Amino acid sequence: MSTTTAEPDTEDILTEAEFRNRLRELPPSAKLVAKVLESDAPLSQGQLAEESLLPDRTVRYALNRLEESDLVGSRYSFKDARKQVYFLNT
């Protein structure tokens, strides 16, 4: 899992076409999590589970797949440093 201290750098940001091509290959749960992050980021894993109505385990799997594809980045939450928050690399 890549952990950064701020929002993504310009070199980490994908073009819309690159993002869509990578996302196309992922399972539906990853697509749903990406869609939730598209409208309301950054979010914690728990917040993603609540917003997507997916089980925690499925959200974790989706986040892992999104991170492996470099579609999602994470950082520690400013509100609660014990938690990671996730955002899209677009």
MOPAC internal coordinates of N, CA, C and O (Angstrom, degrees):
PM7 1SCF
backbone

  N    0.0000 0     0.00 0     0.00 0    0    0    0
  C    1.4458 1     0.00 0     0.00 0    1    0    0
  C    1.5172 1   107.78 1     0.00 0    2    1    0
  O    1.2310 1   120.08 1   -51.27 1    3    2    1
  N    1.3104 1   117.45 1   128.73 1    3    2    1
  C    1.4481 1   120.90 1   178.34 1    5    3    2
  C    1.5170 1   109.14 1   -87.45 1    6    5    3
  O    1.2310 1   120.87 1   -52.48 1    7    6    5
  N    1.3088 1   115.94 1   127.52 1    7    6    5
  C    1.4538 1   121.16 1  -179.80 1    9    7    6
  C    1.5117 1   107.85 1  -116.90 1   10    9    7
  O    1.2310 1   120.62 1   -56.27 1   11   10    9
  N    1.3179 1   116.42 1   123.73 1   11   10    9
  C    1.4418 1   120.96 1   178.24 1   13   11   10
  C    1.5155 1   108.84 1  -117.68 1   14   13   11
  O    1.2310 1   120.97 1   -16.05 1   15   14   13
  N    1.3187 1   115.76 1   163.95 1   15   14   13
  C    1.4559 1   119.87 1  -177.59 1   17   15   14
  C    1.5183 1   112.09 1   -97.25 1   18   17   15
  O    1.2310 1   120.18 1   173.53 1   19   18   17
  N    1.3225 1   117.27 1    -6.47 1   19   18   17
  C    1.4586 1   120.70 1  -178.76 1   21   19   18
  C    1.5144 1   109.34 1  -147.02 1   22   21   19
  O    1.2310 1   121.37 1     3.87 1   23   22   21
  N    1.3101 1   114.99 1  -176.13 1   23   22   21
  C    1.4537 1   119.62 1   176.19 1   25   23   22
  C    1.5258 1   108.64 1   -64.08 1   26   25   23
  O    1.2310 1   119.35 1   -16.92 1   27   26   25
  N    1.3336 1   118.84 1   163.08 1   27   26   25
  C    1.4579 1   121.04 1  -174.12 1   29   27   26
  C    1.5143 1   113.06 1   -62.92 1   30   29   27
  O    1.2310 1   121.05 1   -33.61 1   31   30   29
  N    1.3476 1   115.60 1   146.39 1   31   30   29
  C    1.4495 1   121.50 1   173.83 1   33   31   30
  C    1.5161 1   109.00 1   -72.95 1   34   33   31
  O    1.2310 1   120.45 1   -13.53 1   35   34   33
  N    1.3205 1   116.75 1   166.47 1   35   34   33
  C    1.4563 1   119.39 1  -179.21 1   37   35   34
  C    1.5155 1   112.13 1   -63.79 1   38   37   35
  O    1.2310 1   119.43 1   150.05 1   39   38   37
  N    1.3468 1   118.70 1   -29.95 1   39   38   37
  C    1.4641 1   120.16 1   178.90 1   41   39   38
  C    1.5281 1   112.09 1   -71.56 1   42   41   39
  O    1.2310 1   119.71 1   158.52 1   43   42   41
  N    1.3338 1   118.16 1   -21.48 1   43   42   41
  C    1.4600 1   122.27 1   179.07 1   45   43   42
  C    1.5237 1   112.38 1   -86.56 1   46   45   43
  O    1.2310 1   120.00 1   166.81 1   47   46   45
  N    1.3205 1   117.60 1   -13.19 1   47   46   45
  C    1.4506 1   121.28 1  -175.32 1   49   47   46
  C    1.5271 1   109.63 1   -84.91 1   50   49   47
  O    1.2310 1   121.14 1   -48.94 1   51   50   49
  N    1.3243 1   115.42 1   131.06 1   51   50   49
  C    1.4610 1   121.95 1  -179.56 1   53   51   50
  C    1.5204 1   110.55 1   -93.35 1   54   53   51
  O    1.2310 1   121.03 1   -26.11 1   55   54   53
  N    1.3351 1   115.64 1   153.89 1   55   54   53
  C    1.4573 1   118.80 1   171.56 1   57   55   54
  C    1.5271 1   107.53 1   -71.51 1   58   57   55
  O    1.2310 1   120.88 1   -17.78 1   59   58   57
  N    1.3076 1   115.93 1   162.22 1   59   58   57
  C    1.4669 1   120.70 1   179.67 1   61   59   58
  C    1.5258 1   111.27 1   -58.92 1   62   61   59
  O    1.2310 1   119.98 1   138.76 1   63   62   61
  N    1.3307 1   117.64 1   -41.24 1   63   62   61
  C    1.4724 1   121.54 1  -179.54 1   65   63   62
  C    1.5197 1   111.23 1   -65.60 1   66   65   63
  O    1.2310 1   120.19 1   136.55 1   67   66   65
  N    1.3465 1   117.24 1   -43.45 1   67   66   65
  C    1.4667 1   120.59 1   178.15 1   69   67   66
  C    1.5273 1   110.41 1   -62.68 1   70   69   67
  O    1.2310 1   121.00 1   136.20 1   71   70   69
  N    1.3245 1   115.69 1   -43.80 1   71   70   69
  C    1.4597 1   120.70 1  -179.92 1   73   71   70
  C    1.5243 1   110.75 1   -59.70 1   74   73   71
  O    1.2310 1   120.35 1   131.39 1   75   74   73
  N    1.3247 1   116.93 1   -48.61 1   75   74   73
  C    1.4676 1   121.42 1  -178.40 1   77   75   74
  C    1.5332 1   111.55 1   -64.15 1   78   77   75
  O    1.2310 1   120.06 1   140.23 1   79   78   77
  N    1.3235 1   117.50 1   -39.77 1   79   78   77
  C    1.4665 1   119.91 1   179.27 1   81   79   78
  C    1.5248 1   111.57 1   -64.37 1   82   81   79
  O    1.2310 1   120.07 1   137.83 1   83   82   81
  N    1.3149 1   117.48 1   -42.17 1   83   82   81
  C    1.4702 1   120.23 1   178.27 1   85   83   82
  C    1.5277 1   111.03 1   -67.89 1   86   85   83
  O    1.2310 1   120.41 1   138.89 1   87   86   85
  N    1.3230 1   116.82 1   -41.11 1   87   86   85
  C    1.4620 1   121.42 1  -178.56 1   89   87   86
  C    1.5257 1   111.41 1   -65.64 1   90   89   87
  O    1.2310 1   120.29 1   146.05 1   91   90   89
  N    1.3104 1   117.06 1   -33.95 1   91   90   89
  C    1.4644 1   122.52 1  -177.88 1   93   91   90
  C    1.5385 1   111.49 1   -56.77 1   94   93   91
  O    1.2310 1   119.77 1   148.34 1   95   94   93
  N    1.3221 1   118.04 1   -31.66 1   95   94   93
  C    1.4613 1   123.25 1  -176.66 1   97   95   94
  C    1.5320 1   113.62 1   -83.46 1   98   97   95
  O    1.2310 1   119.89 1   172.93 1   99   98   97
  N    1.3150 1   117.81 1    -7.07 1   99   98   97
  C    1.4655 1   121.36 1  -173.82 1  101   99   98
  C    1.5270 1   111.76 1   -93.03 1  102  101   99
  O    1.2310 1   120.46 1   -17.65 1  103  102  101
  N    1.3454 1   116.73 1   162.35 1  103  102  101
  C    1.4710 1   120.74 1   179.96 1  105  103  102
  C    1.5312 1   111.95 1   -68.79 1  106  105  103
  O    1.2310 1   120.68 1   -17.58 1  107  106  105
  N    1.3378 1   116.30 1   162.42 1  107  106  105
  C    1.4716 1   120.56 1  -178.62 1  109  107  106
  C    1.5315 1   113.93 1   -56.17 1  110  109  107
  O    1.2310 1   119.89 1   144.53 1  111  110  109
  N    1.3229 1   117.81 1   -35.47 1  111  110  109
  C    1.4689 1   119.23 1  -179.74 1  113  111  110
  C    1.5275 1   110.99 1   -63.22 1  114  113  111
  O    1.2310 1   119.98 1   141.51 1  115  114  113
  N    1.3162 1   117.64 1   -38.49 1  115  114  113
  C    1.4666 1   121.38 1   178.47 1  117  115  114
  C    1.5259 1   110.29 1   -67.63 1  118  117  115
  O    1.2310 1   120.53 1   142.37 1  119  118  117
  N    1.3238 1   116.58 1   -37.63 1  119  118  117
  C    1.4626 1   120.36 1   178.17 1  121  119  118
  C    1.5258 1   110.73 1   -64.95 1  122  121  119
  O    1.2310 1   120.47 1   139.54 1  123  122  121
  N    1.3355 1   116.70 1   -40.46 1  123  122  121
  C    1.4604 1   120.52 1   179.05 1  125  123  122
  C    1.5254 1   111.02 1   -66.09 1  126  125  123
  O    1.2310 1   120.20 1   135.69 1  127  126  125
  N    1.3233 1   117.22 1   -44.31 1  127  126  125
  C    1.4649 1   120.79 1   178.81 1  129  127  126
  C    1.5308 1   109.60 1   -61.86 1  130  129  127
  O    1.2310 1   119.93 1   138.09 1  131  130  129
  N    1.3242 1   117.74 1   -41.91 1  131  130  129
  C    1.4648 1   120.84 1   177.57 1  133  131  130
  C    1.5232 1   110.64 1   -61.77 1  134  133  131
  O    1.2310 1   120.10 1   139.54 1  135  134  133
  N    1.3194 1   117.41 1   -40.46 1  135  134  133
  C    1.4708 1   121.51 1   179.58 1  137  135  134
  C    1.5362 1   110.52 1   -63.91 1  138  137  135
  O    1.2310 1   120.35 1   138.63 1  139  138  137
  N    1.3290 1   116.93 1   -41.37 1  139  138  137
  C    1.4669 1   120.44 1   177.83 1  141  139  138
  C    1.5293 1   109.69 1   -63.80 1  142  141  139
  O    1.2310 1   120.43 1   136.38 1  143  142  141
  N    1.3334 1   116.78 1   -43.62 1  143  142  141
  C    1.4664 1   120.11 1   179.41 1  145  143  142
  C    1.5308 1   111.40 1   -66.18 1  146  145  143
  O    1.2310 1   120.60 1   149.77 1  147  146  145
  N    1.3178 1   116.46 1   -30.23 1  147  146  145
  C    1.4600 1   120.75 1   179.05 1  149  147  146
  C    1.5214 1   111.23 1   -61.96 1  150  149  147
  O    1.2310 1   120.77 1   143.85 1  151  150  149
  N    1.3166 1   116.13 1   -36.15 1  151  150  149
  C    1.4606 1   119.00 1  -176.57 1  153  151  150
  C    1.5269 1   113.95 1   -95.85 1  154  153  151
  O    1.2310 1   119.86 1   162.04 1  155  154  153
  N    1.3416 1   117.86 1   -17.96 1  155  154  153
  C    1.4615 1   119.07 1  -173.27 1  157  155  154
  C    1.5224 1   111.45 1  -154.67 1  158  157  155
  O    1.2310 1   119.47 1  -105.86 1  159  158  157
  N    1.3292 1   118.62 1    74.14 1  159  158  157
  C    1.4625 1   121.29 1  -179.76 1  161  159  158
  C    1.5197 1   109.16 1  -119.04 1  162  161  159
  O    1.2310 1   119.03 1   -23.26 1  163  162  161
  N    1.2937 1   119.45 1   156.74 1  163  162  161
  C    1.4633 1   128.63 1    -1.26 1  165  163  162
  C    1.5226 1   111.98 1   -81.80 1  166  165  163
  O    1.2310 1   121.32 1   -30.56 1  167  166  165
  N    1.3298 1   115.08 1   149.44 1  167  166  165
  C    1.4631 1   121.84 1   178.95 1  169  167  166
  C    1.5225 1   110.28 1  -133.73 1  170  169  167
  O    1.2310 1   121.03 1   -29.47 1  171  170  169
  N    1.3358 1   115.63 1   150.53 1  171  170  169
  C    1.4565 1   121.12 1   174.68 1  173  171  170
  C    1.5272 1   109.76 1   -80.73 1  174  173  171
  O    1.2310 1   120.59 1   -10.20 1  175  174  173
  N    1.3126 1   116.47 1   169.80 1  175  174  173
  C    1.4606 1   120.11 1   178.13 1  177  175  174
  C    1.5281 1   110.71 1   -59.88 1  178  177  175
  O    1.2310 1   120.30 1   137.39 1  179  178  177
  N    1.3080 1   117.03 1   -42.61 1  179  178  177
  C    1.4623 1   120.87 1   178.65 1  181  179  178
  C    1.5180 1   112.70 1   -63.03 1  182  181  179
  O    1.2310 1   120.62 1   138.33 1  183  182  181
  N    1.3199 1   116.42 1   -41.67 1  183  182  181
  C    1.4577 1   120.36 1   177.67 1  185  183  182
  C    1.5251 1   111.11 1   -65.13 1  186  185  183
  O    1.2310 1   120.68 1   141.78 1  187  186  185
  N    1.3340 1   116.31 1   -38.22 1  187  186  185
  C    1.4649 1   120.18 1   177.39 1  189  187  186
  C    1.5228 1   110.96 1   -64.02 1  190  189  187
  O    1.2310 1   120.44 1   138.89 1  191  190  189
  N    1.3268 1   116.76 1   -41.11 1  191  190  189
  C    1.4626 1   120.65 1   178.45 1  193  191  190
  C    1.5304 1   109.96 1   -62.85 1  194  193  191
  O    1.2310 1   120.72 1   137.97 1  195  194  193
  N    1.3144 1   116.22 1   -42.03 1  195  194  193
  C    1.4663 1   120.56 1  -179.97 1  197  195  194
  C    1.5259 1   111.68 1   -65.96 1  198  197  195
  O    1.2310 1   120.22 1   135.17 1  199  198  197
  N    1.3229 1   117.18 1   -44.83 1  199  198  197
  C    1.4671 1   121.41 1  -177.63 1  201  199  198
  C    1.5304 1   112.87 1   -71.38 1  202  201  199
  O    1.2310 1   120.41 1   143.49 1  203  202  201
  N    1.3339 1   116.82 1   -36.51 1  203  202  201
  C    1.4666 1   120.36 1  -176.64 1  205  203  202
  C    1.5222 1   113.38 1   -88.41 1  206  205  203
  O    1.2310 1   120.68 1   165.83 1  207  206  205
  N    1.3404 1   116.30 1   -14.17 1  207  206  205
  C    1.4668 1   122.63 1  -175.48 1  209  207  206
  C    1.5316 1   112.41 1    64.81 1  210  209  207
  O    1.2310 1   120.65 1  -157.00 1  211  210  209
  N    1.3365 1   116.36 1    23.00 1  211  210  209
  C    1.4582 1   121.72 1   176.39 1  213  211  210
  C    1.5207 1   109.40 1   -97.10 1  214  213  211
  O    1.2310 1   119.93 1   -27.03 1  215  214  213
  N    1.3483 1   117.74 1   152.97 1  215  214  213
  C    1.4661 1   120.24 1   174.83 1  217  215  214
  C    1.5349 1   110.96 1   -64.21 1  218  217  215
  O    1.2310 1   120.49 1   -27.13 1  219  218  217
  N    1.3244 1   116.67 1   152.87 1  219  218  217
  C    1.4732 1   121.72 1   179.44 1  221  219  218
  C    1.5243 1   111.87 1   -52.75 1  222  221  219
  O    1.2310 1   120.83 1   136.56 1  223  222  221
  N    1.3129 1   116.02 1   -43.44 1  223  222  221
  C    1.4710 1   120.44 1  -177.96 1  225  223  222
  C    1.5351 1   111.27 1   -62.75 1  226  225  223
  O    1.2310 1   120.10 1   140.90 1  227  226  225
  N    1.3086 1   117.41 1   -39.10 1  227  226  225
  C    1.4617 1   121.82 1   178.87 1  229  227  226
  C    1.5229 1   110.63 1   -68.75 1  230  229  227
  O    1.2310 1   120.34 1   140.82 1  231  230  229
  N    1.3184 1   116.96 1   -39.18 1  231  230  229
  C    1.4646 1   121.03 1   177.43 1  233  231  230
  C    1.5222 1   109.65 1   -63.74 1  234  233  231
  O    1.2310 1   120.21 1   137.26 1  235  234  233
  N    1.3290 1   117.21 1   -42.74 1  235  234  233
  C    1.4670 1   120.38 1   179.10 1  237  235  234
  C    1.5344 1   110.52 1   -61.44 1  238  237  235
  O    1.2310 1   120.80 1   137.01 1  239  238  237
  N    1.3347 1   116.08 1   -42.99 1  239  238  237
  C    1.4677 1   120.72 1   177.69 1  241  239  238
  C    1.5324 1   110.00 1   -61.72 1  242  241  239
  O    1.2310 1   120.42 1   134.47 1  243  242  241
  N    1.3232 1   116.80 1   -45.53 1  243  242  241
  C    1.4629 1   121.00 1  -179.78 1  245  243  242
  C    1.5284 1   111.00 1   -62.09 1  246  245  243
  O    1.2310 1   120.31 1   136.89 1  247  246  245
  N    1.3258 1   117.02 1   -43.11 1  247  246  245
  C    1.4614 1   120.47 1   178.75 1  249  247  246
  C    1.5240 1   111.15 1   -63.58 1  250  249  247
  O    1.2310 1   120.34 1   139.51 1  251  250  249
  N    1.3253 1   116.96 1   -40.49 1  251  250  249
  C    1.4669 1   119.65 1   177.63 1  253  251  250
  C    1.5245 1   111.11 1   -60.99 1  254  253  251
  O    1.2310 1   120.56 1   135.32 1  255  254  253
  N    1.3174 1   116.53 1   -44.68 1  255  254  253
  C    1.4718 1   120.56 1   179.09 1  257  255  254
  C    1.5320 1   111.02 1   -64.22 1  258  257  255
  O    1.2310 1   120.39 1   138.26 1  259  258  257
  N    1.3300 1   116.87 1   -41.74 1  259  258  257
  C    1.4634 1   120.83 1   178.50 1  261  259  258
  C    1.5284 1   111.18 1   -64.99 1  262  261  259
  O    1.2310 1   120.17 1   140.57 1  263  262  261
  N    1.3288 1   117.27 1   -39.43 1  263  262  261
  C    1.4604 1   120.86 1   178.87 1  265  263  262
  C    1.5262 1   111.20 1   -68.53 1  266  265  263
  O    1.2310 1   120.10 1   140.40 1  267  266  265
  N    1.3323 1   117.41 1   -39.60 1  267  266  265
  C    1.4656 1   120.95 1   177.57 1  269  267  266
  C    1.5238 1   111.18 1   -60.20 1  270  269  267
  O    1.2310 1   120.43 1   147.80 1  271  270  269
  N    1.3095 1   116.78 1   -32.20 1  271  270  269
  C    1.4637 1   122.29 1   179.62 1  273  271  270
  C    1.5319 1   112.55 1   -90.35 1  274  273  271
  O    1.2310 1   120.39 1  -174.59 1  275  274  273
  N    1.3182 1   116.85 1     5.41 1  275  274  273
  C    1.4723 1   123.23 1  -178.43 1  277  275  274
  C    1.5187 1   112.87 1    57.77 1  278  277  275
  O    1.2310 1   120.38 1  -146.60 1  279  278  277
  N    1.3177 1   116.88 1    33.40 1  279  278  277
  C    1.4580 1   121.13 1   178.35 1  281  279  278
  C    1.5200 1   112.04 1   -94.68 1  282  281  279
  O    1.2310 1   120.57 1   160.13 1  283  282  281
  N    1.3333 1   116.52 1   -19.87 1  283  282  281
  C    1.4573 1   122.25 1  -177.22 1  285  283  282
  C    1.5227 1   109.07 1  -130.04 1  286  285  283
  O    1.2310 1   120.92 1   -38.95 1  287  286  285
  N    1.3080 1   115.85 1   141.05 1  287  286  285
  C    1.4453 1   122.32 1   172.80 1  289  287  286
  C    1.5117 1   109.33 1  -116.69 1  290  289  287
  O    1.2310 1   120.49 1   -12.48 1  291  290  289
  N    1.3257 1   116.66 1   167.52 1  291  290  289
  C    1.4615 1   120.17 1   179.08 1  293  291  290
  C    1.5224 1   109.97 1  -141.67 1  294  293  291
  O    1.2310 1   121.91 1   -20.47 1  295  294  293
  N    1.2952 1   113.95 1   159.53 1  295  294  293
  C    1.4640 1   122.35 1   174.41 1  297  295  294
  C    1.5155 1   107.49 1  -153.37 1  298  297  295
  O    1.2310 1   120.58 1   -11.75 1  299  298  297
  N    1.3147 1   116.50 1   168.25 1  299  298  297
  C    1.4594 1   119.33 1   175.63 1  301  299  298
  C    1.5173 1   109.37 1   -75.18 1  302  301  299
  O    1.2310 1   120.93 1   -35.48 1  303  302  301
  N    1.3180 1   115.83 1   144.52 1  303  302  301
  C    1.4550 1   121.80 1   179.89 1  305  303  302
  C    1.5187 1   110.38 1   -68.45 1  306  305  303
  O    1.2310 1   120.78 1   -41.02 1  307  306  305
  N    1.3136 1   116.11 1   138.98 1  307  306  305
  C    1.4638 1   120.66 1   175.42 1  309  307  306
  C    1.5210 1   110.93 1   -72.39 1  310  309  307
  O    1.2310 1   120.31 1   151.89 1  311  310  309
  N    1.3296 1   117.01 1   -28.11 1  311  310  309
  C    1.4643 1   121.75 1  -179.29 1  313  311  310
  C    1.5191 1   112.58 1   -80.38 1  314  313  311
  O    1.2310 1   120.41 1   145.04 1  315  314  313
  N    1.3450 1   116.83 1   -34.96 1  315  314  313
  C    1.4616 1   121.77 1  -178.55 1  317  315  314
  C    1.5234 1   107.89 1  -145.88 1  318  317  315
  O    1.2310 1   120.45 1   -79.12 1  319  318  317
  N    1.3249 1   116.74 1   100.88 1  319  318  317
  C    1.4664 1   121.90 1  -173.54 1  321  319  318
  C    1.5300 1   113.09 1   -65.54 1  322  321  319
  O    1.2310 1   119.90 1   171.73 1  323  322  321
  N    1.3282 1   117.80 1    -8.27 1  323  322  321
  C    1.4696 1   120.24 1   176.37 1  325  323  322
  C    1.5181 1   111.30 1   -78.89 1  326  325  323
  O    1.2310 1   120.26 1   165.70 1  327  326  325
  N    1.3120 1   117.12 1   -14.30 1  327  326  325
  C    1.4708 1   121.59 1  -174.48 1  329  327  326
  C    1.5274 1   111.32 1  -109.67 1  330  329  327
  O    1.2310 1   121.71 1   -31.66 1  331  330  329
  N    1.3220 1   114.33 1   148.34 1  331  330  329
  C    1.4554 1   122.12 1   171.73 1  333  331  330
  C    1.5336 1   107.50 1   -95.14 1  334  333  331
  O    1.2310 1   120.32 1   -34.95 1  335  334  333
  N    1.3154 1   116.98 1   145.05 1  335  334  333
  C    1.4533 1   121.52 1   170.34 1  337  335  334
  C    1.5148 1   107.77 1  -120.24 1  338  337  335
  O    1.2310 1   120.93 1   -29.17 1  339  338  337
  N    1.3115 1   115.82 1   150.83 1  339  338  337
  C    1.4530 1   122.50 1  -172.76 1  341  339  338
  C    1.5140 1   110.63 1  -119.50 1  342  341  339
  O    1.2310 1   120.61 1   -31.93 1  343  342  341
  N    1.3316 1   116.45 1   148.07 1  343  342  341
  C    1.4511 1   123.90 1  -179.61 1  345  343  342
  C    1.5192 1   108.58 1  -147.12 1  346  345  343
  O    1.2310 1   120.62 1   -22.86 1  347  346  345
  N    1.3281 1   116.43 1   157.14 1  347  346  345
  C    1.4627 1   121.65 1  -179.90 1  349  347  346
  C    1.5314 1   110.46 1   -80.24 1  350  349  347
  O    1.2310 1   120.89 1   -31.90 1  351  350  349
  N    1.3225 1   115.91 1   148.10 1  351  350  349
  C    1.4624 1   121.94 1   176.22 1  353  351  350
  C    1.5247 1   109.60 1   -95.71 1  354  353  351
  O    1.2310 1   120.25 1  -125.05 1  355  354  353
  N    1.3231 1   117.13 1    54.95 1  355  354  353
  C    1.4709 1   120.90 1   177.69 1  357  355  354
  C    1.5042 1   110.37 1  -116.29 1  358  357  355
  O    1.2310 1   120.10 1   180.00 1  359  358  357

